[in-house]
Amino acid sequence: MVDTVSPALARRIALAAQGFGRPTVAAPGLRQVAGVVDRLGVLQIDSVNVFERSHYLPAFSRLGAYDRGLLDRLTTGRRGRMVESWAHQAAFIPRELWPLFEFRREEYRRKGSEWGGWLVENRPLADWLRAELAANGPMRASEIEHDANERRGPWWGWSDVKRTLEWMFRVGEVVCVERVRFERVYALPEQAIAPELLDSGPAEADAVRELVARAASALGIATEADLADYWRLLRSQARPAIAELVDEGVLEPVTVPGWTTGGRPTPAWLHRDARRPRRIDATAVLSPFDPVVWFRPRTERLFDFHYRIEIYTPEPDRKFGYYSLPVLVDDDVVGRVDLKSDRKARVLRVQSAWIEHGAPDETAARLLPVLAEAAAWQGLDDIEVVGRGDLAPALSAELAAA
């Protein structure tokens, strides 16, 4: 018999699996930050820095103010625990997951060969780049381009070097060991990854099954589409893996009332280790690239929250703001705030604040301490509520009272 999970319980299961509702510590250390990394398994990277770069935000949402240098220790350098990969877009993943994505790197290699791709057409440049990295160790593209243009002879231009390195990164001929001012630092795999991880990866079916199992653990409760999206798999890849995990007892089929596709119940699965908390006590702002909200169909299904970032929307057409972050209160997403760290003026600017229908009356009161903590975390002295949005008046009143 298929178990039925209420929509409210499904939300709590999903948030608990993502690390919300757990006791917090006053000064999170490396163990707590590593715990977030291990639980999520992936930190999506994005270049926008208007408030804070996205990969730093999931730990802040779950732990509160923490030393970002602790996360840097995990994500940067040849000795870091994580490495950048095309896992869920560009993302940091634990290095032990590197072999699981060999099938994806092989797909890039195959497509590049079939299409007569850039690496095929520019093999001499790729070979030269490998030699440069072997001789000099990890380097940024700008450093290599400078060397190339300083030399005499038929060397390559800046864009050719960068484009070739990016293709080498996709197929695994180089890895990114850190970013300096957000520019990738490239290294040869053998310079950064343990030899036992560089052997050929498992068969694709085995790798996909492991990735789906990890996605299920991180999501708690999920549909086929949710499980596939976590690692940007095709649903046709995820489907047989789900069936095997059900047979193994890792996943349990469930039904969630209201989760429908074409008027019919959408199949869902519960991870065998998923917690079923009676309540979630949490207040947080979420990165647009947080796993709680990054797959928009799941966000709408769980929270009835329609969410799009408006970075690429012309300013006159923006409704909620350039970089609006969802606001989580307990087990629901109840609003959004468009935040900007004005580092020159040392002010956290709330450029707009919006509330969802049915949000609790104390939303502004719950949110303000989070914003105050965010400002301090960013090294800012003050908060300014600009006044746009239907949550802004209540937030301004709370700020004035504080």
C-alpha positions as CSV (number, residue, x, y, z in Angstrom):
1,M,0.0,0.0,0.0
2,V,1.3,3.4,-1.0
3,D,1.7,5.8,2.0
4,T,0.0,9.2,1.9
5,V,2.0,12.2,3.0
6,S,0.1,15.5,3.6
7,P,1.4,18.6,1.8
8,A,2.3,20.2,5.1
9,L,4.3,17.1,6.2
10,A,6.0,17.0,2.8
11,R,7.2,20.6,3.3
12,R,8.6,19.7,6.7
13,I,10.3,16.6,5.4
14,A,11.9,18.5,2.5
15,L,13.2,21.3,4.8
16,A,14.5,18.9,7.4
17,A,16.4,17.0,4.7
18,Q,17.9,20.3,3.7
19,G,19.1,21.0,7.3
20,F,16.5,23.4,8.5
21,G,14.9,23.1,12.0
22,R,18.1,21.9,13.6
23,P,19.6,23.4,16.7
24,T,22.0,26.2,15.9
25,V,25.3,27.2,17.6
26,A,26.4,30.7,18.4
27,A,29.6,30.5,16.4
28,P,29.4,27.9,13.7
29,G,32.8,26.2,13.1
30,L,34.3,24.1,10.4
31,R,32.4,21.0,11.5
32,Q,29.0,22.8,11.1
33,V,29.9,24.3,7.7
34,A,31.2,20.9,6.5
35,G,27.9,19.4,7.7
36,V,25.9,21.7,5.4
37,V,28.2,20.8,2.5
38,D,27.9,17.1,3.2
39,R,24.1,17.3,3.5
40,L,23.5,19.2,0.3
41,G,26.4,17.6,-1.7
42,V,26.5,20.6,-4.1
43,L,26.8,24.4,-3.9
44,Q,25.8,26.1,-7.1
45,I,28.1,29.0,-8.2
46,D,26.9,32.3,-9.7
47,S,28.7,35.4,-10.5
48,V,26.2,38.0,-9.1
49,N,27.7,39.6,-6.0
50,V,25.1,42.3,-5.4
51,F,24.4,40.9,-1.9
52,E,26.7,37.9,-1.6
53,R,27.9,35.2,-4.0
54,S,25.4,32.4,-4.1
55,H,27.6,29.5,-2.9
56,Y,28.1,31.2,0.5
57,L,24.4,31.7,1.2
58,P,23.1,28.1,1.8
59,A,25.4,27.8,4.9
60,F,24.2,31.3,6.1
61,S,20.6,30.3,5.7
62,R,21.1,27.2,7.8
63,L,23.7,28.3,10.3
64,G,23.5,32.0,10.5
65,A,26.6,34.2,10.5
66,Y,29.7,32.1,9.9
67,D,33.2,32.7,8.9
68,R,33.2,32.5,5.1
69,G,36.9,31.6,5.2
70,L,35.8,28.2,6.6
71,L,33.9,27.5,3.4
72,D,36.8,28.7,1.4
73,R,39.0,26.1,3.1
74,L,36.6,23.5,1.8
75,T,36.2,24.8,-1.7
76,T,39.6,26.2,-2.7
77,G,43.1,25.1,-3.3
78,R,44.6,21.7,-4.2
79,R,43.9,20.4,-0.7
80,G,40.3,21.5,-0.5
81,R,37.5,18.9,0.1
82,M,35.5,20.2,-2.9
83,V,36.2,20.7,-6.5
84,E,34.2,22.6,-9.2
85,S,32.2,20.6,-11.7
86,W,29.3,20.7,-14.1
87,A,27.1,19.0,-11.6
88,H,24.1,21.3,-11.2
89,Q,25.3,24.0,-13.5
90,A,28.7,25.2,-12.4
91,A,29.0,24.0,-8.8
92,F,31.3,22.9,-6.0
93,I,31.0,19.2,-5.2
94,P,32.9,16.9,-2.7
95,R,35.9,15.5,-4.5
96,E,34.8,12.0,-3.8
97,L,31.9,12.6,-6.3
98,W,34.4,13.4,-9.1
99,P,34.3,9.8,-10.5
100,L,30.5,9.8,-10.6
101,F,30.5,12.4,-13.3
102,E,32.8,10.6,-15.7
103,F,29.8,9.6,-17.8
104,R,29.0,13.3,-18.2
105,R,32.6,14.2,-19.1
106,E,32.6,11.3,-21.6
107,E,29.4,12.7,-23.1
108,Y,31.0,16.1,-23.7
109,R,34.0,14.3,-25.2
110,R,31.8,12.3,-27.5
111,K,29.7,15.3,-28.6
112,G,32.8,17.3,-29.2
113,S,34.3,14.6,-31.4
114,E,31.1,14.1,-33.3
115,W,30.6,17.8,-34.0
116,G,34.2,18.4,-34.9
117,G,34.2,20.6,-31.8
118,W,36.6,23.3,-30.5
119,L,39.0,20.9,-28.8
120,V,39.3,18.7,-32.0
121,E,40.0,21.8,-34.1
122,N,42.4,23.3,-31.5
123,R,44.3,20.2,-30.2
124,P,47.7,21.9,-30.5
125,L,46.6,24.7,-28.3
126,A,45.1,22.2,-25.7
127,D,48.4,20.3,-25.7
128,W,50.3,23.5,-25.2
129,L,48.1,24.4,-22.3
130,R,48.6,21.1,-20.6
131,A,52.3,21.5,-20.9
132,E,52.1,25.0,-19.4
133,L,50.1,23.7,-16.4
134,A,52.4,20.8,-16.0
135,A,55.4,23.1,-15.9
136,N,54.0,25.9,-13.8
137,G,51.2,24.4,-11.7
138,P,47.7,25.9,-11.3
139,M,47.1,29.1,-13.3
140,R,44.4,31.5,-14.3
141,A,43.5,32.0,-17.9
142,S,44.7,35.6,-17.7
143,E,48.1,34.5,-16.5
144,I,48.5,32.0,-19.4
145,E,47.2,34.5,-21.9
146,H,49.7,37.0,-20.7
147,D,52.5,34.5,-21.1
148,A,51.2,33.5,-24.6
149,N,51.2,37.0,-25.8
150,E,54.6,37.8,-24.4
151,R,56.2,35.0,-26.4
152,R,57.4,35.4,-29.9
153,G,55.9,33.1,-32.6
154,P,52.5,31.8,-33.6
155,W,50.9,31.9,-30.2
156,W,47.2,32.3,-29.6
157,G,45.0,35.2,-28.6
158,W,43.2,35.7,-25.3
159,S,39.8,34.4,-26.2
160,D,41.2,31.2,-27.8
161,V,43.1,30.3,-24.6
162,K,40.0,30.9,-22.4
163,R,37.7,29.0,-24.6
164,T,40.0,26.1,-24.9
165,L,40.5,25.9,-21.1
166,E,36.7,26.0,-20.6
167,W,36.3,23.0,-23.0
168,M,39.1,21.2,-21.3
169,F,37.3,21.8,-18.0
170,R,34.1,20.3,-19.3
171,V,35.8,17.1,-20.5
172,G,38.0,16.8,-17.5
173,E,41.4,17.5,-19.0
174,V,41.8,20.3,-16.5
175,V,40.0,21.0,-13.2
176,C,39.2,24.3,-11.4
177,V,40.9,24.3,-8.0
178,E,39.8,27.7,-6.8
179,R,38.6,31.1,-8.0
180,V,40.6,34.4,-7.6
181,R,38.3,37.4,-7.9
182,F,35.9,34.9,-9.4
183,E,38.3,33.9,-12.2
184,R,38.9,30.1,-12.4
185,V,42.3,28.8,-11.5
186,Y,43.0,25.7,-13.7
187,A,45.1,22.7,-12.9
188,L,45.7,19.3,-14.3
189,P,43.6,16.7,-12.6
190,E,46.6,14.8,-11.3
191,Q,47.7,18.1,-9.6
192,A,44.6,18.4,-7.6
193,I,42.7,15.1,-7.3
194,A,43.8,11.9,-5.5
195,P,45.0,9.2,-7.8
196,E,42.3,6.7,-6.7
197,L,39.6,9.2,-7.8
198,L,41.2,9.6,-11.2
199,D,40.7,6.1,-12.4
200,S,37.8,5.6,-14.8
201,G,34.5,6.2,-13.1
202,P,31.8,3.6,-12.5
203,A,29.4,2.5,-15.3
204,E,26.9,5.2,-16.1
205,A,24.0,3.2,-14.6
206,D,25.8,2.8,-11.3
207,A,26.9,6.4,-11.2
208,V,23.3,7.6,-11.9
209,R,21.9,5.3,-9.2
210,E,24.3,6.7,-6.7
211,L,23.5,10.3,-7.7
212,V,19.8,9.7,-7.5
213,A,20.2,8.2,-4.1
214,R,22.1,11.2,-2.9
215,A,19.5,13.6,-4.4
216,A,16.8,11.6,-2.6
217,S,18.6,12.0,0.7
218,A,19.1,15.7,0.2
219,L,15.5,16.3,-0.8
220,G,13.8,13.9,1.6
221,I,10.7,13.6,-0.5
222,A,10.7,14.1,-4.3
223,T,9.2,13.4,-7.7
224,E,11.0,11.9,-10.6
225,A,11.6,15.4,-12.0
226,D,13.0,16.6,-8.7
227,L,15.4,13.8,-8.4
228,A,16.6,14.2,-12.0
229,D,17.1,18.0,-11.7
230,Y,19.3,17.8,-8.6
231,W,22.2,16.7,-10.7
232,R,20.8,17.8,-14.1
233,L,20.1,14.3,-15.2
234,L,17.6,13.3,-17.9
235,R,14.5,11.9,-16.4
236,S,15.0,8.8,-18.7
237,Q,18.3,8.4,-16.8
238,A,16.8,8.8,-13.4
239,R,13.8,6.5,-13.9
240,P,15.5,3.1,-13.9
241,A,17.7,4.3,-11.0
242,I,14.5,5.1,-9.0
243,A,13.1,1.7,-9.7
244,E,16.3,0.0,-8.4
245,L,16.3,2.1,-5.3
246,V,12.7,1.2,-4.6
247,D,13.6,-2.5,-4.9
248,E,16.6,-2.0,-2.6
249,G,14.3,-0.2,0.0
250,V,16.1,3.1,-0.2
251,L,13.1,4.8,-1.7
252,E,9.4,4.3,-0.6
253,P,6.6,5.3,-3.0
254,V,4.2,7.9,-1.5
255,T,1.4,10.1,-2.6
256,V,1.0,13.7,-1.7
257,P,-2.5,15.2,-2.2
258,G,-2.3,18.1,-4.5
259,W,0.8,17.0,-6.3
260,T,-0.7,16.3,-9.7
261,T,0.3,16.2,-13.3
262,G,-2.4,16.5,-15.9
263,G,-5.0,16.0,-13.3
264,R,-3.5,12.8,-12.0
265,P,-1.4,12.2,-8.9
266,T,2.3,12.7,-9.4
267,P,4.3,9.8,-8.2
268,A,6.7,10.7,-5.4
269,W,9.2,8.9,-3.2
270,L,10.3,9.2,0.4
271,H,13.9,8.5,1.3
272,R,14.1,5.8,4.0
273,D,16.1,8.0,6.3
274,A,14.0,11.1,5.9
275,R,12.9,12.7,9.2
276,R,9.2,13.5,9.6
277,P,9.3,16.5,12.0
278,R,6.1,17.8,13.6
279,R,7.3,21.3,13.2
280,I,10.1,23.3,11.6
281,D,11.4,26.4,13.5
282,A,13.4,28.5,11.1
283,T,13.7,32.0,9.7
284,A,16.0,32.5,6.7
285,V,16.6,34.2,3.4
286,L,17.4,31.8,0.6
287,S,19.7,32.2,-2.3
288,P,17.9,32.0,-5.7
289,F,20.2,29.0,-6.2
290,D,19.5,27.2,-3.0
291,P,18.3,23.6,-3.5
292,V,15.1,24.4,-1.6
293,V,14.0,26.7,-4.5
294,W,16.3,26.2,-7.5
295,F,13.9,23.8,-9.3
296,R,11.0,26.2,-9.7
297,P,8.3,23.5,-10.4
298,R,9.2,21.9,-7.0
299,T,9.1,25.3,-5.3
300,E,5.6,25.9,-6.6
301,R,4.5,22.3,-5.7
302,L,5.8,22.5,-2.1
303,F,5.1,26.1,-1.2
304,D,2.6,27.4,-3.8
305,F,5.3,30.1,-4.4
306,H,5.9,31.4,-7.9
307,Y,9.5,32.5,-8.1
308,R,11.7,33.9,-10.8
309,I,14.8,36.1,-10.4
310,E,14.7,39.2,-12.5
311,I,18.4,39.8,-13.2
312,Y,17.8,39.6,-16.9
313,T,14.5,41.5,-16.9
314,P,14.7,45.1,-18.0
315,E,14.4,47.3,-14.9
316,P,11.0,48.9,-15.8
317,D,9.5,45.4,-16.1
318,R,10.8,44.0,-12.8
319,K,8.1,43.3,-10.3
320,F,10.0,42.1,-7.2
321,G,13.5,43.4,-7.8
322,Y,16.9,42.6,-9.3
323,Y,18.0,40.0,-6.8
324,S,15.0,39.0,-4.7
325,L,15.6,36.3,-2.1
326,P,12.8,34.1,-0.9
327,V,12.0,34.4,2.8
328,L,11.4,31.2,4.8
329,V,9.5,31.3,8.0
330,D,9.1,27.9,9.7
331,D,7.9,25.5,7.1
332,D,6.7,28.0,4.4
333,V,8.1,30.5,2.0
334,V,6.2,33.6,2.9
335,G,7.8,36.5,1.0
336,R,10.9,37.9,-0.8
337,V,13.4,40.7,-0.3
338,D,15.6,42.3,-2.8
339,L,18.9,42.8,-1.0
340,K,22.0,44.8,-1.9
341,S,25.2,45.1,0.1
342,D,26.3,48.7,-0.4
343,R,29.8,48.1,0.8
344,K,31.0,51.7,0.2
345,A,28.2,53.2,2.4
346,R,28.3,50.1,4.7
347,V,24.6,49.7,4.4
348,L,22.4,46.7,3.7
349,R,19.7,48.0,1.4
350,V,16.3,46.3,1.3
351,Q,15.4,47.6,-2.1
352,S,12.0,45.9,-2.0
353,A,10.1,43.6,0.4
354,W,7.0,41.6,-0.5
355,I,4.8,39.3,1.5
356,E,2.8,36.3,0.3
357,H,-0.9,35.8,1.0
358,G,-1.4,33.9,4.2
359,A,2.0,34.8,5.7
360,P,2.0,35.1,9.5
361,D,1.5,38.5,11.0
362,E,4.9,38.4,12.6
363,T,6.8,38.0,9.3
364,A,8.5,41.4,9.5
365,A,9.4,40.9,13.2
366,R,10.8,37.4,12.4
367,L,12.7,38.7,9.3
368,L,14.4,41.8,10.8
369,P,16.8,39.9,13.1
370,V,17.9,37.8,10.1
371,L,18.6,41.0,8.1
372,A,20.5,42.4,11.0
373,E,22.6,39.3,11.2
374,A,23.1,39.4,7.4
375,A,24.3,43.0,7.6
376,A,26.8,42.2,10.3
377,W,28.0,39.1,8.4
378,Q,28.6,41.4,5.4
379,G,30.5,43.9,7.5
380,L,27.8,46.5,7.2
381,D,26.7,48.9,9.9
382,D,23.1,49.8,9.0
383,I,20.0,48.5,7.3
384,E,17.9,50.8,5.1
385,V,14.4,49.8,3.9
386,V,13.8,51.6,0.6
387,G,10.0,51.3,0.9
388,R,9.0,49.4,-2.2
389,G,6.7,46.4,-1.7
390,D,3.8,45.4,0.5
391,L,6.0,44.1,3.3
392,A,8.2,47.2,3.4
393,P,6.0,49.3,5.7
394,A,5.9,46.6,8.4
395,L,9.6,46.0,8.0
396,S,10.3,49.8,8.3
397,A,8.2,49.9,11.4
398,E,10.1,47.0,13.0
399,L,13.4,48.7,12.1
400,A,12.3,52.0,13.6
401,A,11.2,50.3,16.8
402,A,14.5,48.4,17.1
